[in-house]
Amino acid sequence: MSVDAYGPSETLTFLDTEEADLIGADTQGSDCDFTDFTIPSQTQASQLDYNGPQASGIQVNGISTKGGNSISGKLATATTALGELQFEEDDEEFFNSKELPDYACKYCGIHEPNCVVMCNLCKKWFCNGRGNTSGSHIINHLVRAKHKEVTLHKDGPLGETILECYSCGVRNVFVLGFIPAKADSVVVLLCRQPCAAQNSLKDMNWEQDQWKPLISDRCFLTWLVKIPSEQEQLRARQISAQQINKLEELWKENVDATFQDLEKPGVDEEPQQVLLRYEDGYQYQNIFGPLVKLEADYDKRLKESQTQENIEMVT
């Protein structure tokens, strides 16, 4: 390609300094002179990096850095504020038995007066909630301990009431039910047999055919004992059916045993399983010895539970 394509060289014009001041296109002026060609030292370079941009109002990703280290100051303030936050545990009272009232459920610790019932035989309180079991805690205790009588809390809707038959006075809650009146909004507690089947009830203005048990779906009826809310049950102590069985076994030996006693060493130890063949007599004795002792202790407790006290012999 020839130079003539760009025009003759005589047409090129160079601007003088005085004319450049008027036009503003002087690229060869003293303002653009650079005379320092030395390489800066490491210390000088680090100082330049540390100082950074000194212009005010600079934005990085839309965040203004005006005022120097304002971002660092805000981050430090936020970190300090978060460090001063205090979180209080409201659930500690459920796990500390010393802070629970006497009428708290011995299984989970719920102590709402409308939701707890006292066992008349062992004087322990249990709630009407299921928790992690198939039935309510009070029903679990009554079945496993073979107890049958209960009393409502004094601060409940029905007051301190012993559940018993209105006619014969029997207190077995597993045979008790209620019959509503035909006109008034009242109910009467009657046992299944023989009181609920008496023909005299027809003359007393009671709906004999409407007899219903006090226990339904392994829980007391809600108008009698309220069921704790789901939130209360989640905040309460979580106990499994296996732990309930172990706690009931502990109560047979120590009536004052608590849930914390289950965590003691030796409580959860299971005996060794029997074998088809044994190496020697020592191995046989070490396996069957604890099993024989467990069976003997069980027979002893069974016989003691069948004893009766304060019996007078009349001759």
C-alpha positions as CSV (number, residue, x, y, z in Angstrom):
1,M,0.0,0.0,0.0
2,S,1.5,3.4,-1.0
3,V,1.7,6.4,1.2
4,D,-0.2,8.4,-1.5
5,A,-3.4,6.8,-0.4
6,Y,-3.4,8.9,2.7
7,G,-2.8,12.1,0.8
8,P,0.4,14.1,0.2
9,S,2.7,14.6,3.1
10,E,2.7,18.4,2.5
11,T,-0.8,18.6,4.1
12,L,0.3,17.5,7.6
13,T,0.2,20.4,10.0
14,F,1.9,20.6,13.5
15,L,0.3,22.8,16.1
16,D,2.4,25.3,18.0
17,T,2.3,25.7,21.8
18,E,0.5,29.0,21.7
19,E,-2.3,27.8,19.4
20,A,-2.6,24.6,21.4
21,D,-3.6,26.6,24.5
22,L,-6.5,27.9,22.6
23,I,-7.6,24.6,21.0
24,G,-6.8,22.3,23.9
25,A,-5.1,19.6,21.9
26,D,-1.5,20.0,23.1
27,T,-0.2,16.5,23.8
28,Q,3.4,17.6,24.0
29,G,3.2,20.2,26.7
30,S,5.0,20.3,30.0
31,D,2.0,19.0,31.9
32,C,2.5,15.6,30.3
33,D,6.2,15.5,31.0
34,F,7.4,12.4,33.0
35,T,11.0,12.6,34.2
36,D,11.0,10.1,37.1
37,F,11.8,6.7,35.6
38,T,12.9,5.0,38.8
39,I,11.1,1.8,40.2
40,P,9.4,2.5,43.5
41,S,10.6,0.5,46.5
42,Q,8.5,-2.2,48.3
43,T,7.8,0.2,51.2
44,Q,6.6,2.9,49.0
45,A,4.3,0.6,47.1
46,S,2.8,-0.8,50.3
47,Q,2.1,2.7,51.5
48,L,0.3,3.6,48.2
49,D,-1.8,0.4,48.5
50,Y,-2.6,1.2,52.1
51,N,-3.7,4.8,51.5
52,G,-6.0,3.7,48.7
53,P,-8.3,6.2,47.1
54,Q,-8.6,9.5,49.0
55,A,-11.4,10.9,47.0
56,S,-14.7,11.3,48.9
57,G,-18.0,9.8,47.6
58,I,-16.5,6.8,45.9
59,Q,-18.9,3.8,45.5
60,V,-18.0,0.2,45.5
61,N,-20.8,-2.2,44.3
62,G,-23.3,0.6,45.1
63,I,-22.0,1.1,48.6
64,S,-20.6,4.6,49.4
65,T,-17.2,4.7,51.0
66,K,-17.6,8.4,51.9
67,G,-16.0,9.3,55.2
68,G,-12.9,7.0,55.0
69,N,-13.4,3.8,57.0
70,S,-17.1,4.2,57.6
71,I,-17.8,0.6,56.4
72,S,-15.3,-0.8,58.9
73,G,-16.9,1.3,61.6
74,K,-20.4,0.0,60.8
75,L,-19.2,-3.6,60.7
76,A,-17.5,-3.2,64.1
77,T,-20.6,-1.6,65.6
78,A,-22.9,-4.4,64.2
79,T,-20.5,-7.1,65.5
80,T,-20.4,-5.5,69.0
81,A,-24.2,-5.3,69.1
82,L,-24.6,-9.0,68.1
83,G,-22.1,-9.9,70.8
84,E,-24.1,-8.1,73.4
85,L,-27.3,-10.1,72.6
86,Q,-28.4,-12.5,75.3
87,F,-30.6,-15.5,74.6
88,E,-32.6,-16.8,77.5
89,E,-33.7,-20.4,77.6
90,D,-37.4,-20.7,78.6
91,D,-37.3,-24.5,78.5
92,E,-34.8,-24.9,81.4
93,E,-37.6,-25.2,83.9
94,F,-38.8,-28.3,82.1
95,F,-35.6,-30.1,82.7
96,N,-34.7,-29.0,86.2
97,S,-36.9,-30.9,88.6
98,K,-36.1,-28.5,91.5
99,E,-37.9,-25.6,89.7
100,L,-41.0,-27.7,88.9
101,P,-44.1,-27.6,91.1
102,D,-45.2,-30.8,92.9
103,Y,-48.1,-31.3,90.5
104,A,-45.8,-31.4,87.4
105,C,-46.0,-34.5,85.2
106,K,-43.5,-37.0,86.4
107,Y,-42.8,-38.1,82.8
108,C,-42.5,-34.8,80.8
109,G,-42.7,-32.0,83.4
110,I,-45.9,-30.3,82.1
111,H,-47.6,-28.5,85.0
112,E,-50.6,-26.8,83.6
113,P,-53.4,-27.4,86.3
114,N,-56.0,-28.0,83.6
115,C,-53.9,-30.8,82.0
116,V,-52.7,-32.9,85.0
117,V,-54.2,-35.6,87.1
118,M,-53.0,-37.1,90.4
119,C,-52.9,-40.9,91.0
120,N,-54.5,-41.5,94.3
121,L,-52.4,-44.6,95.2
122,C,-48.8,-43.2,94.6
123,K,-49.7,-39.5,94.8
124,K,-47.8,-38.7,91.6
125,W,-49.1,-36.3,89.0
126,F,-49.3,-37.0,85.2
127,C,-50.6,-35.0,82.3
128,N,-53.2,-36.0,79.7
129,G,-50.7,-35.5,76.8
130,R,-49.3,-38.3,74.6
131,G,-45.9,-37.0,73.9
132,N,-44.0,-39.7,72.1
133,T,-46.3,-42.5,73.3
134,S,-49.5,-44.0,71.9
135,G,-51.5,-43.0,75.0
136,S,-51.6,-40.2,77.5
137,H,-49.1,-40.2,80.3
138,I,-51.7,-40.6,83.0
139,I,-53.2,-43.7,81.2
140,N,-49.7,-45.1,80.7
141,H,-49.0,-44.9,84.4
142,L,-52.3,-46.3,85.5
143,V,-51.9,-49.3,83.2
144,R,-48.3,-50.1,84.0
145,A,-48.6,-49.5,87.7
146,K,-52.1,-51.2,87.8
147,H,-53.6,-48.2,89.6
148,K,-57.2,-47.1,89.0
149,E,-58.1,-44.0,91.0
150,V,-57.3,-40.4,90.2
151,T,-58.1,-36.9,91.5
152,L,-58.3,-33.6,89.4
153,H,-56.3,-30.5,90.2
154,K,-57.9,-28.0,92.5
155,D,-57.2,-25.1,90.0
156,G,-58.8,-27.0,87.2
157,P,-62.2,-26.3,85.7
158,L,-63.9,-28.9,88.0
159,G,-61.8,-28.3,91.1
160,E,-60.3,-30.9,93.3
161,T,-62.6,-33.8,92.4
162,I,-62.2,-37.5,93.0
163,L,-63.6,-39.4,90.0
164,E,-66.1,-41.9,91.4
165,C,-69.5,-43.4,90.6
166,Y,-72.4,-41.2,91.7
167,S,-74.5,-44.2,92.7
168,C,-72.1,-46.8,94.2
169,G,-69.0,-44.8,94.8
170,V,-66.6,-47.1,92.8
171,R,-63.4,-45.2,91.7
172,N,-62.1,-47.4,89.0
173,V,-61.7,-44.9,86.1
174,F,-61.6,-47.7,83.5
175,V,-65.3,-48.6,84.2
176,L,-66.5,-45.1,84.8
177,G,-68.5,-43.1,82.3
178,F,-71.0,-40.2,82.2
179,I,-74.6,-39.8,81.3
180,P,-76.0,-36.4,80.3
181,A,-79.3,-35.1,81.6
182,K,-82.2,-34.6,79.2
183,A,-82.9,-31.0,80.0
184,D,-80.1,-29.5,82.1
185,S,-76.5,-29.1,81.0
186,V,-75.2,-31.4,83.7
187,V,-73.7,-34.9,83.7
188,V,-73.5,-37.7,86.2
189,L,-70.6,-40.2,86.6
190,L,-71.7,-43.8,86.7
191,C,-69.9,-47.1,86.4
192,R,-70.7,-49.4,83.5
193,Q,-72.0,-52.2,85.6
194,P,-74.4,-52.3,87.4
195,C,-75.3,-48.6,87.9
196,A,-75.5,-47.5,84.2
197,A,-77.8,-50.4,83.4
198,Q,-80.4,-49.7,86.1
199,N,-83.9,-49.1,85.0
200,S,-84.4,-46.5,87.7
201,L,-82.4,-44.0,85.7
202,K,-85.3,-43.5,83.3
203,D,-87.4,-42.1,86.0
204,M,-84.6,-39.7,87.1
205,N,-84.6,-37.8,83.8
206,W,-81.2,-39.2,82.6
207,E,-80.3,-40.3,79.1
208,Q,-79.4,-43.9,79.9
209,D,-78.6,-44.8,76.3
210,Q,-76.1,-42.0,76.1
211,W,-73.6,-43.5,78.5
212,K,-70.0,-42.9,77.4
213,P,-66.7,-43.9,79.0
214,L,-64.4,-41.2,80.6
215,I,-61.4,-42.6,78.7
216,S,-61.4,-42.4,74.9
217,D,-58.5,-43.3,72.6
218,R,-56.3,-43.8,75.6
219,C,-56.9,-40.3,77.0
220,F,-59.3,-38.7,79.4
221,L,-62.1,-36.7,77.7
222,T,-61.0,-33.1,77.0
223,W,-63.9,-31.6,79.0
224,L,-62.7,-33.5,82.0
225,V,-58.9,-33.0,81.6
226,K,-57.5,-30.8,78.9
227,I,-54.8,-32.1,76.5
228,P,-51.7,-29.9,76.5
229,S,-51.1,-27.9,73.3
230,E,-48.7,-29.2,70.7
231,Q,-46.3,-26.3,71.5
232,E,-46.3,-27.2,75.2
233,Q,-45.6,-30.9,74.4
234,L,-42.7,-29.9,72.2
235,R,-41.2,-27.7,74.9
236,A,-41.6,-30.4,77.5
237,R,-39.2,-33.2,78.3
238,Q,-39.2,-35.8,75.5
239,I,-39.6,-39.3,77.0
240,S,-40.0,-42.6,75.1
241,A,-42.1,-45.7,76.0
242,Q,-38.9,-47.6,76.9
243,Q,-37.9,-44.9,79.3
244,I,-41.3,-44.9,80.9
245,N,-41.0,-48.7,81.5
246,K,-37.6,-48.2,83.1
247,L,-38.9,-45.4,85.3
248,E,-41.9,-47.5,86.4
249,E,-39.5,-50.3,87.4
250,L,-37.4,-47.8,89.4
251,W,-40.4,-46.7,91.3
252,K,-41.1,-50.2,92.4
253,E,-37.7,-50.1,94.3
254,N,-37.5,-46.4,95.0
255,V,-40.7,-44.4,95.0
256,D,-38.7,-41.1,95.0
257,A,-36.8,-41.9,91.8
258,T,-36.8,-39.3,89.1
259,F,-36.1,-39.1,85.4
260,Q,-32.5,-38.1,86.1
261,D,-31.9,-41.5,87.8
262,L,-32.2,-43.2,84.4
263,E,-28.9,-41.6,83.4
264,K,-27.0,-43.2,86.2
265,P,-24.6,-45.9,85.2
266,G,-25.9,-49.4,85.4
267,V,-29.6,-48.6,85.0
268,D,-29.7,-49.3,81.2
269,E,-27.5,-52.4,81.4
270,E,-29.1,-55.4,79.9
271,P,-28.2,-59.0,80.9
272,Q,-26.2,-61.1,78.5
273,Q,-28.1,-63.3,76.1
274,V,-28.0,-67.0,76.6
275,L,-26.0,-69.2,74.2
276,L,-26.5,-72.5,72.6
277,R,-23.1,-73.7,73.7
278,Y,-20.8,-72.6,76.5
279,E,-17.0,-72.9,76.7
280,D,-16.9,-73.8,80.4
281,G,-18.9,-73.6,83.6
282,Y,-17.7,-70.1,84.5
283,Q,-19.3,-68.7,81.3
284,Y,-22.5,-70.5,82.0
285,Q,-22.6,-69.1,85.6
286,N,-21.8,-65.6,84.5
287,I,-24.7,-65.6,82.0
288,F,-27.4,-67.4,84.0
289,G,-26.5,-65.9,87.4
290,P,-27.9,-62.4,86.7
291,L,-30.9,-63.9,85.0
292,V,-31.8,-66.0,88.1
293,K,-31.4,-62.9,90.3
294,L,-33.7,-60.8,88.1
295,E,-36.3,-63.5,88.2
296,A,-36.1,-63.8,92.0
297,D,-36.4,-60.0,92.5
298,Y,-39.4,-59.9,90.2
299,D,-41.1,-62.7,92.2
300,K,-40.4,-60.9,95.4
301,R,-41.9,-57.7,94.2
302,L,-44.9,-59.5,92.8
303,K,-45.7,-61.2,96.2
304,E,-45.1,-57.9,98.1
305,S,-47.6,-56.1,95.8
306,Q,-50.3,-58.7,96.7
307,T,-50.1,-58.2,100.4
308,Q,-52.6,-56.2,102.4
309,E,-52.1,-54.2,105.5
310,N,-54.3,-53.1,108.5
311,I,-56.3,-56.4,108.5
312,E,-57.8,-57.4,111.8
313,M,-58.6,-61.0,112.7
314,V,-61.9,-61.4,114.5
315,T,-62.3,-64.6,116.5
